[in-house]
């Protein structure tokens, strides 16, 4: 019975789960930002590449 009480009150696993949730949330935000801004960033690189090719 004591082991069960210790297991219920152990908080080490909760910390690991919280860090996992934070990493997942950060990953979702980064994916969302790249999805929204990906086309604009690509256009910037294409424009820069085209400009470099035309000057050489």
mmCIF file of the N, C-alpha and C atoms, coordinates in Angstrom:
data_MODEL
# 
_entry.id   MODEL 
# 
loop_
_atom_site.group_PDB 
_atom_site.id 
_atom_site.type_symbol 
_atom_site.label_atom_id 
_atom_site.label_alt_id 
_atom_site.label_comp_id 
_atom_site.label_asym_id 
_atom_site.label_entity_id 
_atom_site.label_seq_id 
_atom_site.pdbx_PDB_ins_code 
_atom_site.Cartn_x 
_atom_site.Cartn_y 
_atom_site.Cartn_z 
_atom_site.occupancy 
_atom_site.B_iso_or_equiv 
_atom_site.pdbx_formal_charge 
_atom_site.auth_seq_id 
_atom_site.auth_comp_id 
_atom_site.auth_asym_id 
_atom_site.auth_atom_id 
_atom_site.pdbx_PDB_model_num 
ATOM 1   N N  . UNK A 1 1  ? 0.828  -1.195 0.000   1.00 0.00 ? 1  UNK A N  1 
ATOM 2   C CA . UNK A 1 1  ? 0.000  0.000  0.000   1.00 0.00 ? 1  UNK A CA 1 
ATOM 3   C C  . UNK A 1 1  ? 0.870  1.255  0.000   1.00 0.00 ? 1  UNK A C  1 
ATOM 4   N N  . UNK A 1 2  ? 2.007  1.177  0.688   1.00 0.00 ? 2  UNK A N  1 
ATOM 5   C CA . UNK A 1 2  ? 2.911  2.326  0.744   1.00 0.00 ? 2  UNK A CA 1 
ATOM 6   C C  . UNK A 1 2  ? 3.481  2.615  -0.640  1.00 0.00 ? 2  UNK A C  1 
ATOM 7   N N  . UNK A 1 3  ? 3.828  1.575  -1.379  1.00 0.00 ? 3  UNK A N  1 
ATOM 8   C CA . UNK A 1 3  ? 4.364  1.749  -2.731  1.00 0.00 ? 3  UNK A CA 1 
ATOM 9   C C  . UNK A 1 3  ? 3.351  2.437  -3.652  1.00 0.00 ? 3  UNK A C  1 
ATOM 10  N N  . UNK A 1 4  ? 2.091  2.095  -3.504  1.00 0.00 ? 4  UNK A N  1 
ATOM 11  C CA . UNK A 1 4  ? 1.047  2.713  -4.329  1.00 0.00 ? 4  UNK A CA 1 
ATOM 12  C C  . UNK A 1 4  ? 0.943  4.193  -3.998  1.00 0.00 ? 4  UNK A C  1 
ATOM 13  N N  . UNK A 1 5  ? 0.978  4.555  -2.725  1.00 0.00 ? 5  UNK A N  1 
ATOM 14  C CA . UNK A 1 5  ? 0.906  5.963  -2.316  1.00 0.00 ? 5  UNK A CA 1 
ATOM 15  C C  . UNK A 1 5  ? 2.115  6.728  -2.841  1.00 0.00 ? 5  UNK A C  1 
ATOM 16  N N  . UNK A 1 6  ? 3.300  6.125  -2.787  1.00 0.00 ? 6  UNK A N  1 
ATOM 17  C CA . UNK A 1 6  ? 4.497  6.779  -3.310  1.00 0.00 ? 6  UNK A CA 1 
ATOM 18  C C  . UNK A 1 6  ? 4.385  6.983  -4.824  1.00 0.00 ? 6  UNK A C  1 
ATOM 19  N N  . UNK A 1 7  ? 3.840  6.008  -5.526  1.00 0.00 ? 7  UNK A N  1 
ATOM 20  C CA . UNK A 1 7  ? 3.681  6.110  -6.978  1.00 0.00 ? 7  UNK A CA 1 
ATOM 21  C C  . UNK A 1 7  ? 2.715  7.224  -7.346  1.00 0.00 ? 7  UNK A C  1 
ATOM 22  N N  . UNK A 1 8  ? 1.627  7.360  -6.590  1.00 0.00 ? 8  UNK A N  1 
ATOM 23  C CA . UNK A 1 8  ? 0.619  8.377  -6.878  1.00 0.00 ? 8  UNK A CA 1 
ATOM 24  C C  . UNK A 1 8  ? 1.180  9.777  -6.630  1.00 0.00 ? 8  UNK A C  1 
ATOM 25  N N  . UNK A 1 9  ? 2.030  9.924  -5.632  1.00 0.00 ? 9  UNK A N  1 
ATOM 26  C CA . UNK A 1 9  ? 2.558  11.238 -5.283  1.00 0.00 ? 9  UNK A CA 1 
ATOM 27  C C  . UNK A 1 9  ? 3.873  11.564 -5.989  1.00 0.00 ? 9  UNK A C  1 
ATOM 28  N N  . UNK A 1 10 ? 4.412  10.645 -6.764  1.00 0.00 ? 10 UNK A N  1 
ATOM 29  C CA . UNK A 1 10 ? 5.648  10.881 -7.503  1.00 0.00 ? 10 UNK A CA 1 
ATOM 30  C C  . UNK A 1 10 ? 5.360  11.849 -8.650  1.00 0.00 ? 10 UNK A C  1 
ATOM 31  N N  . UNK A 1 11 ? 6.163  12.916 -8.764  1.00 0.00 ? 11 UNK A N  1 
ATOM 32  C CA . UNK A 1 11 ? 5.912  13.955 -9.764  1.00 0.00 ? 11 UNK A CA 1 
ATOM 33  C C  . UNK A 1 11 ? 6.959  13.976 -10.878 1.00 0.00 ? 11 UNK A C  1 
ATOM 34  N N  . UNK A 1 12 ? 7.895  13.061 -10.896 1.00 0.00 ? 12 UNK A N  1 
ATOM 35  C CA . UNK A 1 12 ? 8.929  13.075 -11.928 1.00 0.00 ? 12 UNK A CA 1 
ATOM 36  C C  . UNK A 1 12 ? 8.347  12.844 -13.321 1.00 0.00 ? 12 UNK A C  1 
ATOM 37  N N  . UNK A 1 13 ? 7.421  11.940 -13.442 1.00 0.00 ? 13 UNK A N  1 
ATOM 38  C CA . UNK A 1 13 ? 6.803  11.662 -14.740 1.00 0.00 ? 13 UNK A CA 1 
ATOM 39  C C  . UNK A 1 13 ? 5.991  12.835 -15.243 1.00 0.00 ? 13 UNK A C  1 
ATOM 40  N N  . UNK A 1 14 ? 5.373  13.565 -14.344 1.00 0.00 ? 14 UNK A N  1 
ATOM 41  C CA . UNK A 1 14 ? 4.584  14.729 -14.746 1.00 0.00 ? 14 UNK A CA 1 
ATOM 42  C C  . UNK A 1 14 ? 5.472  15.785 -15.376 1.00 0.00 ? 14 UNK A C  1 
ATOM 43  N N  . UNK A 1 15 ? 6.649  15.986 -14.843 1.00 0.00 ? 15 UNK A N  1 
ATOM 44  C CA . UNK A 1 15 ? 7.566  16.969 -15.399 1.00 0.00 ? 15 UNK A CA 1 
ATOM 45  C C  . UNK A 1 15 ? 7.974  16.579 -16.816 1.00 0.00 ? 15 UNK A C  1 
ATOM 46  N N  . UNK A 1 16 ? 8.247  15.320 -17.025 1.00 0.00 ? 16 UNK A N  1 
ATOM 47  C CA . UNK A 1 16 ? 8.624  14.844 -18.354 1.00 0.00 ? 16 UNK A CA 1 
ATOM 48  C C  . UNK A 1 16 ? 7.485  15.055 -19.349 1.00 0.00 ? 16 UNK A C  1 
ATOM 49  N N  . UNK A 1 17 ? 6.267  14.786 -18.933 1.00 0.00 ? 17 UNK A N  1 
ATOM 50  C CA . UNK A 1 17 ? 5.108  14.985 -19.804 1.00 0.00 ? 17 UNK A CA 1 
ATOM 51  C C  . UNK A 1 17 ? 4.941  16.466 -20.128 1.00 0.00 ? 17 UNK A C  1 
ATOM 52  N N  . UNK A 1 18 ? 5.140  17.327 -19.128 1.00 0.00 ? 18 UNK A N  1 
ATOM 53  C CA . UNK A 1 18 ? 5.012  18.770 -19.372 1.00 0.00 ? 18 UNK A CA 1 
ATOM 54  C C  . UNK A 1 18 ? 6.046  19.251 -20.389 1.00 0.00 ? 18 UNK A C  1 
ATOM 55  N N  . UNK A 1 19 ? 7.283  18.779 -20.263 1.00 0.00 ? 19 UNK A N  1 
ATOM 56  C CA . UNK A 1 19 ? 8.304  19.155 -21.242 1.00 0.00 ? 19 UNK A CA 1 
ATOM 57  C C  . UNK A 1 19 ? 7.947  18.625 -22.627 1.00 0.00 ? 19 UNK A C  1 
ATOM 58  N N  . UNK A 1 20 ? 7.419  17.438 -22.690 1.00 0.00 ? 20 UNK A N  1 
ATOM 59  C CA . UNK A 1 20 ? 7.002  16.882 -23.968 1.00 0.00 ? 20 UNK A CA 1 
ATOM 60  C C  . UNK A 1 20 ? 5.901  17.703 -24.618 1.00 0.00 ? 20 UNK A C  1 
ATOM 61  N N  . UNK A 1 21 ? 4.949  18.147 -23.809 1.00 0.00 ? 21 UNK A N  1 
ATOM 62  C CA . UNK A 1 21 ? 3.871  18.989 -24.334 1.00 0.00 ? 21 UNK A CA 1 
ATOM 63  C C  . UNK A 1 21 ? 4.401  20.332 -24.817 1.00 0.00 ? 21 UNK A C  1 
ATOM 64  N N  . UNK A 1 22 ? 5.357  20.903 -24.084 1.00 0.00 ? 22 UNK A N  1 
ATOM 65  C CA . UNK A 1 22 ? 5.941  22.176 -24.514 1.00 0.00 ? 22 UNK A CA 1 
ATOM 66  C C  . UNK A 1 22 ? 6.678  22.023 -25.844 1.00 0.00 ? 22 UNK A C  1 
ATOM 67  N N  . UNK A 1 23 ? 7.433  20.958 -25.991 1.00 0.00 ? 23 UNK A N  1 
ATOM 68  C CA . UNK A 1 23 ? 8.154  20.719 -27.248 1.00 0.00 ? 23 UNK A CA 1 
ATOM 69  C C  . UNK A 1 23 ? 7.167  20.533 -28.399 1.00 0.00 ? 23 UNK A C  1 
ATOM 70  N N  . UNK A 1 24 ? 6.093  19.805 -28.154 1.00 0.00 ? 24 UNK A N  1 
ATOM 71  C CA . UNK A 1 24 ? 5.081  19.597 -29.191 1.00 0.00 ? 24 UNK A CA 1 
ATOM 72  C C  . UNK A 1 24 ? 4.414  20.917 -29.571 1.00 0.00 ? 24 UNK A C  1 
ATOM 73  N N  . UNK A 1 25 ? 4.114  21.748 -28.589 1.00 0.00 ? 25 UNK A N  1 
ATOM 74  C CA . UNK A 1 25 ? 3.483  23.043 -28.864 1.00 0.00 ? 25 UNK A CA 1 
ATOM 75  C C  . UNK A 1 25 ? 4.419  23.937 -29.671 1.00 0.00 ? 25 UNK A C  1 
ATOM 76  N N  . UNK A 1 26 ? 5.690  23.979 -29.294 1.00 0.00 ? 26 UNK A N  1 
ATOM 77  C CA . UNK A 1 26 ? 6.662  24.789 -30.037 1.00 0.00 ? 26 UNK A CA 1 
ATOM 78  C C  . UNK A 1 26 ? 6.791  24.285 -31.467 1.00 0.00 ? 26 UNK A C  1 
ATOM 79  N N  . UNK A 1 27 ? 6.804  22.965 -31.651 1.00 0.00 ? 27 UNK A N  1 
ATOM 80  C CA . UNK A 1 27 ? 6.896  22.396 -32.996 1.00 0.00 ? 27 UNK A CA 1 
ATOM 81  C C  . UNK A 1 27 ? 5.680  22.783 -33.838 1.00 0.00 ? 27 UNK A C  1 
ATOM 82  N N  . UNK A 1 28 ? 4.501  22.746 -33.240 1.00 0.00 ? 28 UNK A N  1 
ATOM 83  C CA . UNK A 1 28 ? 3.287  23.128 -33.975 1.00 0.00 ? 28 UNK A CA 1 
ATOM 84  C C  . UNK A 1 28 ? 3.320  24.595 -34.376 1.00 0.00 ? 28 UNK A C  1 
ATOM 85  N N  . UNK A 1 29 ? 3.806  25.451 -33.495 1.00 0.00 ? 29 UNK A N  1 
ATOM 86  C CA . UNK A 1 29 ? 3.893  26.879 -33.815 1.00 0.00 ? 29 UNK A CA 1 
ATOM 87  C C  . UNK A 1 29 ? 4.878  27.106 -34.955 1.00 0.00 ? 29 UNK A C  1 
ATOM 88  N N  . UNK A 1 30 ? 6.030  26.450 -34.904 1.00 0.00 ? 30 UNK A N  1 
ATOM 89  C CA . UNK A 1 30 ? 7.027  26.605 -35.966 1.00 0.00 ? 30 UNK A CA 1 
ATOM 90  C C  . UNK A 1 30 ? 6.473  26.101 -37.295 1.00 0.00 ? 30 UNK A C  1 
ATOM 91  N N  . UNK A 1 31 ? 5.801  24.967 -37.286 1.00 0.00 ? 31 UNK A N  1 
ATOM 92  C CA . UNK A 1 31 ? 5.205  24.431 -38.519 1.00 0.00 ? 31 UNK A CA 1 
ATOM 93  C C  . UNK A 1 31 ? 4.156  25.396 -39.058 1.00 0.00 ? 31 UNK A C  1 
ATOM 94  N N  . UNK A 1 32 ? 3.347  25.953 -38.169 1.00 0.00 ? 32 UNK A N  1 
ATOM 95  C CA . UNK A 1 32 ? 2.330  26.919 -38.600 1.00 0.00 ? 32 UNK A CA 1 
ATOM 96  C C  . UNK A 1 32 ? 2.941  28.161 -39.218 1.00 0.00 ? 32 UNK A C  1 
ATOM 97  N N  . UNK A 1 33 ? 3.987  28.680 -38.597 1.00 0.00 ? 33 UNK A N  1 
ATOM 98  C CA . UNK A 1 33 ? 4.653  29.874 -39.126 1.00 0.00 ? 33 UNK A CA 1 
ATOM 99  C C  . UNK A 1 33 ? 5.274  29.580 -40.482 1.00 0.00 ? 33 UNK A C  1 
ATOM 100 N N  . UNK A 1 34 ? 5.935  28.429 -40.606 1.00 0.00 ? 34 UNK A N  1 
ATOM 101 C CA . UNK A 1 34 ? 6.548  28.083 -41.888 1.00 0.00 ? 34 UNK A CA 1 
ATOM 102 C C  . UNK A 1 34 ? 5.499  27.864 -42.971 1.00 0.00 ? 34 UNK A C  1 
ATOM 103 N N  . UNK A 1 35 ? 4.355  27.342 -42.596 1.00 0.00 ? 35 UNK A N  1 
ATOM 104 C CA . UNK A 1 35 ? 3.285  27.140 -43.566 1.00 0.00 ? 35 UNK A CA 1 
ATOM 105 C C  . UNK A 1 35 ? 2.753  28.477 -44.068 1.00 0.00 ? 35 UNK A C  1 
ATOM 106 N N  . UNK A 1 36 ? 2.579  29.411 -43.154 1.00 0.00 ? 36 UNK A N  1 
ATOM 107 C CA . UNK A 1 36 ? 2.030  30.716 -43.530 1.00 0.00 ? 36 UNK A CA 1 
ATOM 108 C C  . UNK A 1 36 ? 3.058  31.544 -44.298 1.00 0.00 ? 36 UNK A C  1 
ATOM 109 N N  . UNK A 1 37 ? 4.290  31.560 -43.822 1.00 0.00 ? 37 UNK A N  1 
ATOM 110 C CA . UNK A 1 37 ? 5.302  32.427 -44.422 1.00 0.00 ? 37 UNK A CA 1 
ATOM 111 C C  . UNK A 1 37 ? 6.192  31.724 -45.445 1.00 0.00 ? 37 UNK A C  1 
ATOM 112 N N  . UNK A 1 38 ? 6.012  30.425 -45.619 1.00 0.00 ? 38 UNK A N  1 
ATOM 113 C CA . UNK A 1 38 ? 6.887  29.662 -46.500 1.00 0.00 ? 38 UNK A CA 1 
ATOM 114 C C  . UNK A 1 38 ? 6.929  30.184 -47.930 1.00 0.00 ? 38 UNK A C  1 
ATOM 115 N N  . UNK A 1 39 ? 5.781  30.512 -48.482 1.00 0.00 ? 39 UNK A N  1 
ATOM 116 C CA . UNK A 1 39 ? 5.719  31.014 -49.856 1.00 0.00 ? 39 UNK A CA 1 
ATOM 117 C C  . UNK A 1 39 ? 6.427  32.344 -50.008 1.00 0.00 ? 39 UNK A C  1 
ATOM 118 N N  . UNK A 1 40 ? 6.253  33.222 -49.019 1.00 0.00 ? 40 UNK A N  1 
ATOM 119 C CA . UNK A 1 40 ? 6.899  34.535 -49.084 1.00 0.00 ? 40 UNK A CA 1 
ATOM 120 C C  . UNK A 1 40 ? 8.415  34.402 -48.977 1.00 0.00 ? 40 UNK A C  1 
ATOM 121 N N  . UNK A 1 41 ? 8.868  33.530 -48.082 1.00 0.00 ? 41 UNK A N  1 
ATOM 122 C CA . UNK A 1 41 ? 10.307 33.321 -47.927 1.00 0.00 ? 41 UNK A CA 1 
ATOM 123 C C  . UNK A 1 41 ? 10.885 32.718 -49.201 1.00 0.00 ? 41 UNK A C  1 
ATOM 124 N N  . UNK A 1 42 ? 10.166 31.780 -49.797 1.00 0.00 ? 42 UNK A N  1 
ATOM 125 C CA . UNK A 1 42 ? 10.632 31.177 -51.054 1.00 0.00 ? 42 UNK A CA 1 
ATOM 126 C C  . UNK A 1 42 ? 10.757 32.231 -52.141 1.00 0.00 ? 42 UNK A C  1 
ATOM 127 N N  . UNK A 1 43 ? 9.774  33.117 -52.254 1.00 0.00 ? 43 UNK A N  1 
ATOM 128 C CA . UNK A 1 43 ? 9.817  34.169 -53.273 1.00 0.00 ? 43 UNK A CA 1 
ATOM 129 C C  . UNK A 1 43 ? 11.016 35.089 -53.080 1.00 0.00 ? 43 UNK A C  1 
ATOM 130 N N  . UNK A 1 44 ? 11.368 35.376 -51.832 1.00 0.00 ? 44 UNK A N  1 
ATOM 131 C CA . UNK A 1 44 ? 12.530 36.223 -51.561 1.00 0.00 ? 44 UNK A CA 1 
ATOM 132 C C  . UNK A 1 44 ? 13.792 35.554 -52.077 1.00 0.00 ? 44 UNK A C  1 
ATOM 133 N N  . UNK A 1 45 ? 13.945 34.254 -51.800 1.00 0.00 ? 45 UNK A N  1 
ATOM 134 C CA . UNK A 1 45 ? 15.133 33.544 -52.262 1.00 0.00 ? 45 UNK A CA 1 
ATOM 135 C C  . UNK A 1 45 ? 15.158 33.413 -53.782 1.00 0.00 ? 45 UNK A C  1 
ATOM 136 N N  . UNK A 1 46 ? 14.009 33.187 -54.398 1.00 0.00 ? 46 UNK A N  1 
ATOM 137 C CA . UNK A 1 46 ? 13.956 33.082 -55.861 1.00 0.00 ? 46 UNK A CA 1 
ATOM 138 C C  . UNK A 1 46 ? 14.338 34.418 -56.490 1.00 0.00 ? 46 UNK A C  1 
ATOM 139 N N  . UNK A 1 47 ? 13.839 35.518 -55.933 1.00 0.00 ? 47 UNK A N  1 
ATOM 140 C CA . UNK A 1 47 ? 14.169 36.847 -56.450 1.00 0.00 ? 47 UNK A CA 1 
ATOM 141 C C  . UNK A 1 47 ? 15.662 37.123 -56.311 1.00 0.00 ? 47 UNK A C  1 
ATOM 142 N N  . UNK A 1 48 ? 16.227 36.781 -55.153 1.00 0.00 ? 48 UNK A N  1 
ATOM 143 C CA . UNK A 1 48 ? 17.664 36.997 -54.941 1.00 0.00 ? 48 UNK A CA 1 
ATOM 144 C C  . UNK A 1 48 ? 18.477 36.134 -55.896 1.00 0.00 ? 48 UNK A C  1 
ATOM 145 N N  . UNK A 1 49 ? 18.056 34.901 -56.088 1.00 0.00 ? 49 UNK A N  1 
ATOM 146 C CA . UNK A 1 49 ? 18.780 34.004 -56.990 1.00 0.00 ? 49 UNK A CA 1 
ATOM 147 C C  . UNK A 1 49 ? 18.711 34.505 -58.423 1.00 0.00 ? 49 UNK A C  1 
ATOM 148 N N  . UNK A 1 50 ? 17.559 34.962 -58.831 1.00 0.00 ? 50 UNK A N  1 
ATOM 149 C CA . UNK A 1 50 ? 17.389 35.497 -60.195 1.00 0.00 ? 50 UNK A CA 1 
ATOM 150 C C  . UNK A 1 50 ? 18.263 36.728 -60.387 1.00 0.00 ? 50 UNK A C  1 
ATOM 151 N N  . UNK A 1 51 ? 18.304 37.581 -59.373 1.00 0.00 ? 51 UNK A N  1 
ATOM 152 C CA . UNK A 1 51 ? 19.136 38.779 -59.462 1.00 0.00 ? 51 UNK A CA 1 
ATOM 153 C C  . UNK A 1 51 ? 20.608 38.438 -59.560 1.00 0.00 ? 51 UNK A C  1 
ATOM 154 N N  . UNK A 1 52 ? 21.039 37.417 -58.854 1.00 0.00 ? 52 UNK A N  1 
ATOM 155 C CA . UNK A 1 52 ? 22.447 37.019 -58.910 1.00 0.00 ? 52 UNK A CA 1 
ATOM 156 C C  . UNK A 1 52 ? 22.794 36.425 -60.261 1.00 0.00 ? 52 UNK A C  1 
ATOM 157 N N  . UNK A 1 53 ? 21.878 35.657 -60.834 1.00 0.00 ? 53 UNK A N  1 
ATOM 158 C CA . UNK A 1 53 ? 22.147 35.048 -62.133 1.00 0.00 ? 53 UNK A CA 1 
ATOM 159 C C  . UNK A 1 53 ? 22.201 36.095 -63.245 1.00 0.00 ? 53 UNK A C  1 
ATOM 160 N N  . UNK A 1 54 ? 21.394 37.134 -63.150 1.00 0.00 ? 54 UNK A N  1 
ATOM 161 C CA . UNK A 1 54 ? 21.351 38.135 -64.211 1.00 0.00 ? 54 UNK A CA 1 
ATOM 162 C C  . UNK A 1 54 ? 22.566 39.049 -64.188 1.00 0.00 ? 54 UNK A C  1 
ATOM 163 N N  . UNK A 1 55 ? 23.241 39.176 -63.055 1.00 0.00 ? 55 UNK A N  1 
ATOM 164 C CA . UNK A 1 55 ? 24.407 40.053 -62.968 1.00 0.00 ? 55 UNK A CA 1 
ATOM 165 C C  . UNK A 1 55 ? 25.684 39.358 -63.394 1.00 0.00 ? 55 UNK A C  1 
ATOM 166 N N  . UNK A 1 56 ? 25.689 38.043 -63.493 1.00 0.00 ? 56 UNK A N  1 
ATOM 167 C CA . UNK A 1 56 ? 26.920 37.339 -63.858 1.00 0.00 ? 56 UNK A CA 1 
ATOM 168 C C  . UNK A 1 56 ? 27.020 37.041 -65.312 1.00 0.00 ? 56 UNK A C  1 
# 
